[in-house]
Amino acid sequence: MCKKKGCTYSECKASAGIHDGPTFGSGELDSNGYWEFPCYKCARSFEAANPGVEAWPFEKKEIQELLLGVRLLLLQTDVPHVNQEEILDVLGQIELLIKKENDNGL
């Protein structure tokens, strides 16, 4: 068990990844130092205690930026047989789930 944890999961551990930073999670550890089941809560807790050090799993900003790009592309594209309103609704639901996970420290 990792001594500097942000979560209460007893199987959560820390390692070093090839990105020259710490990694947090559980399950199998691959040859690059990344866990089968990443722990966002421990990574964010470590970053808060160690400003300037980026821990894996990385923040979900990249996913949010990708969703924004998909939303913009969809609005600029006229694709037949695609209900843009339904897709935009699904993207909105995904964004809310990501926000909820980030707010909960997952």
N, C-alpha and C positions, 0 to 999 in steps of 0.2 A: 504494500500500500504506500502511496506517495505521502510523504510527511507534510508537504505544503499543498494540501488539496483545497479545492473550493466546493467540492461536493461531499456527499455522505456515503457514496457507493464504495464498499470495502474492496472491490476488485479493481478500482481505478488506480492507474499507475502513471509514472512519468518516465520519459526516455529522451534521447537526443535525436533529432531528425537531421537529414542531409541539408536542410535549410540553415544549419548552424544555430538552431534554437531548440527549445524544449517541445516535447509532444506529450499529450495527455490522453488517456483512454484505457480500454481494457480489451481482452481477447488476445488474438495473435498479434505479435509485433513483427512487421515485415523487415526485410534486410536494410531498408532505408530509414528505419526508426519510427514508422507510423503504425498506429494501432488499428485493429479491425473495427473497434467501436470507439470512435472519438468522443471526448468529453469537452464540450464547449464551456461548461461552467468552470472547470478547473483551469482551462486555458485563459479565460477572461480574468479569473481570480489572480492567476500568476502575473498576467500583464498589468493588472492594477497595482500589484505589489512590486513590480519591476518595470517602471516606465522606460519605454524605448526598446523593450525586448518583445519580439513578436512570437507568440506561442501557437502551436498547431493543436487542434484544428483552428484555422484562421477564421476571422469574423465572416459573417454572411453578407458583407457588403457586395462582394462579387456577384452573388446570386441576385441581389436587389438591382444591381446595375444591369444585369442580363435581362431581368424581367422588364425593366424600364425600356431597354432597347427593343425587346419583342413588342411591347405596347406601342412604341413609336412607329416601328416598322409596319405593324398591323394597321395603324391608323392611316399610313401613307400608301398602303397597297390595296388595290381593289381585286380581291380574289373571289372568283365565282364559287358558289356553294359553301361559303364560309360565313357563318353568323358571327360577325364581329362583336356584337353585343355580348353574346354568350362567352366568347373567348376573353373579352375584356373583364367580364364578371369573374371568370375562373382566375385570371391573373390577379385581380383584386383580392380574391380569397387567399391565394398563395402569399401575396404580400402581407396580408393580415396575419397569417400563420407565422411567417418569418418574424414580424414585429412582436407577436406574442411570445415566440421562443426567445428572442433577444431580450425582451422585458423580463422574462422568467429566468434568464441566465443559462438557458440550455445550450 
